[in-house]
Amino acid sequence: MEIIISLISGALGGNVAGKLLSKYSMGTLGNSIVGILGGGLGSYLLGMLGMDLGGAEMNVTNILGNIAEGGVGGGALMAIIGVIKGMMNK
């Protein structure tokens, strides 16, 4: 269940980042796809580093932690890929 929450919040984070950084936006579908990848990757990497904000139990704190991990991961990856895409177009 944690990964599903991270993927959904990653998609949302990617789209929020796309709206805030409209210069680097890849459209709703592109932002969602990159956000989903970033949400999953961010959650996985933080878990490997021992900084997992979520947990195995399904309580409000762990759910909010998974949302934060996914949203930040999705937004960050969307911004990184958007900047790289913008540099390649020049």
N, C-alpha and C positions, 0 to 999 in steps of 0.2 A: 504494500500500500504506500510505503514511503516514496518509492521511485515514481509512482503515478502522480503523487502530489508534486514531486520535484519537476517532473516533465511538464505538467500543466502550468505550474508557476513559472517555469522556464519560458514557455511559450508566451505567457503574459508579460514576463520581464523583457523578452525580446521585442515585443510590440510596443511596450512603454518606452524602451530605449530608442526604438525606431521613430516614435513620435517626438521624443525630446531631441534626438539627433537626426532631424529630417534630412540633412545633407548626406548622411550615411545609410539611410533607410533602404531596404531591399524590397519593399512592398509588404503587405500583410502576410502573404504566404511565406515569403522568404524569411521575414523576421520570425515567424512562428517556427519554421523548421530549424533555423539556427538557434532560436531560443530553447527549443526542445533539446537539441544536442547540448547546448550550454548548461541547461538545467540538470541533465543527467550527468554530464562530465563534472560540473561543479560539485554536485552532491557526492559523487564517487571520489573525487580528489580530496575533498575536505574529510571524508571518512577515512581515507588512507593516511592522511596527515594527523589523524586523531582529533580533529576539530569539528567533528560531526555535530551540528546543532540539533538535529532530530535524534530519534532513538527508536528502539524496537517497540516500545509501548506506544499505544495510540492515545495520547492525552493532548490537551490544548497546547502545552509548551512545545512538545515534539512536533506537532503539526505546524505550528508557527515557525519553528526552526527549519523544517523541510521547505516551507514556502519561501523563507528568506534565502536558503541555499539555492533553490531552483531559480528564483527571480533574479538574484544577483548574478548567478552563473549565466543565465540566459541573456541578460542585458549586457554583461561584459563580453561574452563571445560575439553577440551581434555587433557591438561597437568595434571590436577588434577586426572582425571580418569586413565590416563596412569601411573602415579606414584602409584596410589592405586593398579592397575592391576599388576604392576611390583613387588610391595611389597607382593602381595598375591601369586605370582608365586615362591617366595623364600621359 
